[in-house]
Amino acid sequence: MTGTEPLRMVRAEQLERLGNEAFDIVIVGGGVTGAYAAFDASLRGYRVALLEKSDFASGTSSKSSKMVHGGLRYIEQGNLGLVRHSLLERQRLRRNARHLVQRLPFLFPVMEKDGVFDKRLAKAFESLLWTYDIAGGWREGILHQKLSKAEVLSHCPTFNEENLTGGFMYFDARVDDARLTLNLARTAAFHGAAVVNHAKAVNITRNGNGNVDGVIVQADGREIRVRGGVVVMATGVWLRDWNGRKKNDPAALQIRPAKGVHVAIPWLKIRNDCTVTIPVPGRNRRATITRWGNVSYLGTTDEDYRGNLDDVCCTRQELDFLIEGARSALKTDLCAEDAVGSIAGCRPLVGPPGGKTLEMKRNHEINVAPDGLVTIVGGKLTTSRHMAEQTIDAAQKVLGKRAKCRTQSAYLLGAAGYDSQAIVASGGLSAQLGERYGTEAHFVSDMLESDAGLLKPIVEGLPYTEAEVLYAVRHELACNVDDILSRRIRARLMARDASARAAARVGEILQTELGLSAAVVAQQVSDYVAAVEHEKSVLMGDTE
């Protein structure tokens, strides 16, 4: 899994493969589930095509809480099996994607009153934490801790100490969800898969016997017939709008999108070194504040969503709700204008209408239609590897073949040989690149060594360099300005307005590398700036 040259990803070659090759498995949907399924199938030796209508992780898989965890509240719901399995999968990700998945402490303050937990519930909660540790939390190598008031404040000095008596800390993990998904897709390509973003599946084809035999794809202004022995629908919440089944066939699964939002505020307003759990007035679910770089992001909501799945934004009402929760728990004067970015996405819950989405189980479901169409939906990021394993198990039954899953211990690109403690300990550029590229970081630093001008930051206030933009275009299938600023370097979440100012320079690099016309680049820049303005306008309540 280590080489002397970076993986070469040329879009034209990938598109040519789609039309010229006959694939065993065609996967529609380039979120984390589809990307992991492509990785799994390619490792088993199948000929695989992965198709994504927009960019990898552009939907739900870049809008998550960024947490790789078992989920304490699932114990509260009595779903201990899901917790135990999730914690096992957490550690597999900690090993196999070790450059992207890091330990994340969670802090639960104990209050005299009006807190997440008061003293009466503290003992019961500690029992819950022991259950969590025994279920698999111990795999992280550290058990939960009981903290004094001073220790709580050392982790979050802005916490309102009135009524604070102490706290608990336990340990899970976090990940840049978009880069994890991208890395999975690239690793699938490394093992032979044809991987294409901005390729929209518009129809499922069937042979004379009525069995699924491929997909019609629209990409770069043309239609491509992609042949496949089995087609997997891994499109998440978008199954609500198109499930690929024959006309008039009833949907096998009921999709219930649940909207979740996060807002980013400058870290100096919070100064937390872990994820802090806070009470939100008038709400059962606890909110969280997590540090990421120089921002802290607040989330999340959990409400039914019936709108346009391609235009999900955080509203002013949701922003005020989260800000109010933070203000009630912290000694900091937060206001809506402090928000430097936001994300909004929909969880692909499976189930009928009725009841609260918060109370629905996060299990996944796989359906195999009589014509061989395989559908996977539900679950959560932490269990995506296992979901992919079961999906490919189902797909190969349609093919009449059998091959063993190998992803339990399979490294992603950049993970093999990576030592996070050694790389991150001394900080600096090496640490910054290591946390994003792992052992592939030297390919980026090679660019910097050959052209010192590429060391220039691309977005004001963020550490990402022009070399990383160049690398994204050459080796990470970035096709446009939004691919780079929203997902390759996450600038849209961390510095929304500054990212819009950087769009023109990103466009210049794209034009040079991909040979795009000035008109195409100008349109990309205009589209990105307009999307940022729309997001900001909805967030601030100027438009609905």
N, C-alpha and C positions, 0 to 999 in steps of 0.2 A: 504493500500500500504506500510505499514511498518511492519516489522517482527523481531523476535529475532534471526533468522538464515538466512544466504544468500541463494538466489535462487540456488538450486542444478541443475547443468547442466552436465549430463553424456552423452557423445556422443553415446556410444553403445546403451543406452536406447532410444535415439532419433531415431537412425537408425532402431531399432527394431519396433518402432511405425510406421515408414514409410511403412514397409512391412506388418504389421499386422492389421492396422486400415483402415477403409474406411472414407475418408475425404469429407466434403462438398466442400471445396475450397482448391485447390493446387496452390500456388503462386510460379512462377519461377522467381528468381531474388532477391538477398538480398541486394539491394541498399536501399536508403532512401524511395523510393516509394513502393517497395515491402514489406519492413519491416513495414511501416506505414499501408499498406493494411492488413498485417497479424494481426497487433495490432487491427485495426478497426474490422475486421471480427471476431476475437476471443472475443472481447467485445460484439458483437451482439449475441454471443452464438453459432457460427458456429464451426464445427470441421475443423481445419486449419493446413496445412503443408506449411512451408516456406523453399524453396530450393535455395541454392547459390552454384555456381560451384567452386568458389574460397573461399574468406573470405568475411564476411559482409563488405560492403562499399569499397571493394578492387578496384572497378572501379571508375566511375565518382564521387560517393558519398564521397570519401576521397580526391578528387582532386579539390574541389571547392574553391572559395574565402573565405569560412568560414563565409559569411555574411548572416544574416537574415534580409531582407530589402524589401522595396517597390520598389526601383529602380527609381531614379530621371530621368534617361534617357527615361523611359517608358512614363513619362509625356511629355518629349520633342518629343516622337514619337506619342503623342496624345492618348496613351493607358491608360487613367485615371482610367478606370475600373479595370485593372490589378493592378495598384498601390493601389487603395483603398482596394481591396480584399487582396493584399499581406500584407498591414499594419495591417489589422485585424488578419490575420494568424500569423503575427509576434508576436502580443501580446498574442495570444493563446500559442505559443511556449514559450514565456517569462514566462507564468504562469505554463504551464504543464511540462516544462523541465527547470525549473528555476535554477537548479544547473549547467546546461550546456550552457544556452543562457544568455549572459550578454549584457548590454548596450555598444554601440560602437559609440563614437563621430567621425564625419567625418569633416575634415577641408578642405575648398576650399580657397586657397590664391587668393587675388586680386592683379594684377600687373599693372604697367604702360603700359607694353607691354610684349609680348612673354610669357604670363602666361596662366593658365586655364581660367581665366576671366580677362579682362582689365576693366578699370573704365567705359567704355562705356556700357559694358554688365552687370556690377554689379547690376544696378537697375532692369534690366530684370531678372537676376538670383534670386534676392531677392523675386521678385514676384513668381518665380517658387517655392522657398522654402515655401512661404506662402501657395501656392496651396498644397504642400506636407504636410504641417502641418494640413491644413484643411481636406485633404483627409484621414488622419489617423495618421500622425506623432504625433499629440497631445496625442495619447494614451500612449506614453512613459512618459508623465508627464512633458515634458520640450520642449519648442519651440526653433526654430533656433535662433542663436545669431550672431550679427555683431561684429567682432573683430578688434581691432587696430593692427598696425604693431607689437608692443611689445607683444601683446597677442598671435599673430600668432607664434612669435619666442619662446614664453614660452612653447608652445605645440610641437614645432619642432625647437630646437635651431640651427640645421645645415641647415635650409632653407636659400637659397641665398637671402639676403635682398635687393640686388640691384633690383630696380624697384618695390619692394614690398610696397604696400600701406595699406594693411589690409587683412581681410578675412571674411569668413562666416563659422559657425559651425552648423551642424544639427545632429540629433541623430537617429541611427538605432541599430542593434544588431549583435552579432557574436556568433559562435558556433564551437566547435570541431566537424566537420561533421561526422567523423568516429565513435566517441563515441556516438553521437546522434543516428546514424543508429544502432549501436550495442545495445544501450539502448532500442530502439524500438523493436528490435528482442527479447531481453530478457523479455521485458514487455509483448509481445505477448505470450511468453512461460509461463510467470507467470499466464496468463489467459487461459492457456490450449493448446496453439499451439505447434505442433511439429516443431522444428527449427533446421535446419542442414546446416552447411557450408561445403565446400569441397565435395559437392554432385552435380554432373553435370547432368542436364537433357539432354538426348540425343535423345529423341523421345516423341511425343505426341501420346497417344493411343486413338483409337476410337472403339465404339461398332459396332454391326451388322447393326445398322441404320445409321452409319457414324457420330455419335455424339461423341464429346470429352468425354473420361471417365477416363483419368489419364495420368501419365507420367512414362517413363522409366528413372531411375536414375543410374548413375555409382558412387559408393562411396566405398572407402577402398578396391578396387580390386574386387568388385562384383556388379552385377546389381540387382536393386530393382524395383519392379512394385508397383507404388504408385497409389492407386485408388482415384478418385475424381469426384464429381458431376459436377464441373466446374474447368477449368484451366485458370489462369491469367498469361499472359506473361508480366513481369515487368522488362525486361532485358535492357532497355535503348538503348544506341547506338548499342548494340550487336544484336538488331533486324535487323540491316543491313545485318548481315551474316546468321542468322537463325531466322525465325519468327514463326516456329511451325505450319504453315499452311500445308494443304495437298499438295502433290507433284503436280506441274504444276498450282496450284492456284496462281493468281497474288497477290502481296503484297498490303494490304489495305492502308498502310501508307508509305510515302517516308521518310526515315531516312537520315538526313544530319549531320554527326558528325562535330562539330566545336571545334577545339583544343584550349585549354587554358593552359597557363603555369604560374607557380610562382617560384621564386627563393628566398631562405632564406639567409640573411646576418646577421652578428652579430649586435645586437641592438645598441651597443656602436658606431657603424659607423653612425647611424641615430639619435638615442635618441628621437624618437617620442613617445608621450603618447596617440596617437589617429591614425586614418587612415588619412593620408595626400594624397590629390589628386594632381598629378603633370602632367604637360604637357609633351608629348613625341614628339620630333621633327618629322614632316612629318606624323603625325597620328591624325585622328579625335577623336578616343576614348581616354578618360583620363585614365591614369594608377594610381595605388594606392600603398601606402606603409603602411602596417599594422603591429603593434607590436603584437607579441605572445610569451610570455615568454621572453627569452633572445635573440630572433631573431626578425628581421623585414622582412616580405616577400613582394616582389615586384611582381605585376601582373597587368593585365593579357593580354594575346593575344586572338585573336578571328579570327581564320582562318579555312578554309575547311581542313578536314583531310581524306585521302583515304587509309592510311596504315593499319598495323596490330593493331587492337584495344587492343590486349593483350601486346603490347610493344610500349607504347606512352612515349616518353622522351622529355625533354626540350633540344633543340639543342644549339650549341654555337652561332648561329645567333640570336636565340631568347634571350639568355642570354645577349649578347652584346647590343641588342635592349633595353632591360629593364635597363641595367646598364647605357647606354647612357642617357636614360630619367632621371634616378636618378641623374646622374652627372650634367645634365643641370639645375636641380632644386635645388640641394643641395651643400653646401660647404663641401664636403667630397670626399676624393680621393678613390672612389670605383674602383675595378678592378675585372675581372672574377674570380681570385683566392680567392676572399673574399666569394664566394658562399659556404655555408656550407651544403646546401641541395636544392632539387628542386622537384617539382611535375608537372606532365603533365597529363591532362585528356581531355575527349571529351564531350561536351554538346550534349544531344540528341535532336537536332532541328528537327522539322517536316516541310518538304516542299521540293519542287523541286530544282534542281540545278539552278544557276543563281543569280546574285546580291551578295551583301556582307552578310556574316553571321551575322555581327554586326547589320544589319538593320532588321533582321528577328524577328518576335514576339516570345516571350518565352511562348506562350500558350501551353497547353497540349491537346492531343486528345485520345479518347477512342473508340475502335472499337470492335464490337461483330460480329464474323463471323457466317454464317449460321449453322455451326456445334457446336456453343456454345463457341468457343475459344475467350476469352476476352484479348484484348491488350491495355496497357496503355503506353504512351510515351510522352516525351516533358516536359514542365513546368520547375519549378526550386525548389530548396530546400525549400524555404520559404513557398511555397504553397503545399508541399507534403501531408500535412494532408487532405486538400480539394481534392486533386487528388485521394488519397486513398479512401475517402468517396464516390466519384463518381464511382470509380472502383468497389467497393463492392456493391454499388447500382446496377450497371450493372450485376455483377456476380450473385446476388441473384434473379434477374429477370430470368436468365437462369435456376436457381434452382426452380423457381416458388414459392419462399418464400419472406417474407418481415419482416425486423427487422430494428429498428431505429438506426442510427449512434449515438455513444456516445463519440466520441473522442474530441468534442469541449472543454470539461472541464475535460478530463481524465488525471490524472497524470501519468508520467512515473516513473519507479522505481527510488527511490532516491529523487524525487521532493517533495512529500507530506510532509509538515512540515519543509521544508528547508528554512532557512533565510540567504540569501546570504550576506547581510550587516553585520549581526552578526558574521558569520563564517569568512568572508574575512577580516574584519576590523583589527583584531589583527595579521594577517599574520601567518607565521610559518607552521608547518606540517599540522595542522588542516585545514588551508585555502587551502593548496595545494591539500589535499585529498578531501576536500569539493567541490571544483570546478570540480572534476572529478567523484565523486561518490555520492555527495549529502548526504542524510541521511544514505546511505549504507557505508559511509566512516568508520564507527566504526568497520565494519567487517574486513577492512584492518588493522586498528590500533589494533584490537584484535590479529591479527597475530604478529604484532610488539611487543605487550606486552608479548606474550608467547615465542617469540624467538627474542631477541634483535639483533641477527646476521642478520636478514632480513632487518634491517634498512640501510644496505650497499647500496649505489647507484649502479644501474645496468649499467648505461652508464655514462662515464666520462663527467663532465660538466653539467649534467642534474639532476634534483632533484628526479627522479623516483627511487623507492627502489625495492629490490628483493622481498619484500612482494607483490608488485603490480604485478610482474610477476607470482608469485604463485597464486594470486587471479585470474588473467586472465586465467590461466590453469584450475583452479578448478571451476570457476563460470562464465566465459565469453567465453567458447567454443574456446579458443585459441588452435590450433592444432600444430602449427609449429613456428619456429623462426621468420619468416616474419610476421605472424599474430601479434606477440607481439611487435616487434620493429617498424614496419611500421604503425600499426593502434591502438593497445591498448595503447601505450605510445608515438607514433608519433616521435620517436627518429630519424628515417630515414630522416625526413624533417628538424629537428632542429639541428642534429649533425650527418650527414651522415657517416663520417669516424669513429667517436667514436662508432657509433652503430655497425659497422662491427667488431670492436675490442671486443664488448660485446657479439657477437653472440655465441661464444663458451660457455660462462657462462649461457646464456639463454638456450642453448641446454642441458646443464647439468641438469637444473631445469626441463625441459620438460621430459628428460629421467627418472628422479627419479619419477615424478608425474604420467606419462602416461605409464611407463614400456616399453619405446621404446628401441630398440636394439641400440648398439653403432654405427652400420653401418648406420642406419636410421638417427640418430642424426648427425653424421658426414656429411651425404649428405645434410641435412637441413642447416647446418652451411655453407657448401661449396656453396650451391645454393644461400643463402642470400648474402654472400660475393661477389659472382660472379655477382649477380644482382646489388649490390651497385657499383661495379667496372664498369659495363656496363653503368649504369646511369651516373656515373661521366665521363666516357670516351666520351659519346655522348655530355654531357654538355660542356666539355672543348674542344670539336672539334677534339678529337683524332680518333673517328670513327663516321660514319654516322648512 
